[in-house]
């Protein structure tokens, strides 16, 4: 008889492995976004105006998101043909190595224009890896889990996303607290990236202990495994793919405005960056603990009501947050103006500076 279920112990092991692996991969992925908000504009785009440099740094950050669908398609294809576990091991290794290389990448002052070029290339590699990781991590848990608890167990993989950010933010907070501003800009920011390779080893040890899913084993042992799984899905279920795609755009867009742009914007209005980072960490911790609860709720009342409720909540909180930020910005502006009296003078264009 065909194998369709996993033992409870294997389900729990898959959930833990997905949680840990997801946390480590997203730790690496979020490192870049945080560094883009804090230092990349200065180190890799130093020839630009500060505002343009910040936009360029966030532009390279966006390259990772553009690469995620490619990673999902490539690793999803081979995951269907060769199994989920092997793809998750490969994506974790790719992410760990690319993150380490960012940590040792020379800045623009040393390498010139090749520094931002290589930085963007490594970010794209990160995006490809995390694109394969996210879908594969959720899939390996959901295929192990029993039908009546699939939402609960699958949510643990998404919990790893929030914990990955908390781990990333904590690493940056420790480094910033133990180094001067000059030291952090010179070498301190690299420490969390370099530490990622050690976390990758931990994740590999855990993931290698997980068995592949029954569905994947059946597909791999079939006489004729699917040649082009992605094409088959797009041909047979185009509407479902487009709906899921559109739903994720709204949810992910709001999340990353909260996670990355808020850090950069807070400093421009005079707020303490460490305080804002701590606030975001608290928010992500709350999200992480809420994930399994809402996953279990979806097992009871369905996925659609839970997702629609979450979307409505995001819209409401986003509108409230915009109002709060506006009030804080207005309140902080006079204080910032007093601390930096030079801001009262209009900066002269570079071409208008007196010549020696």
PyMOL commands that set and color helices and strands:
alter all, ss='L'
color gray80, all
select helices_A, chain A and resi 8-38+40-43+50-82+84-104+108-111+113-144+147-178+181-188+190-207+214-220+229-236+238-268+273-301+303-339+341-344+350-352
alter helices_A, ss='H'
color red, helices_A
deselect
rebuild
show_as cartoon
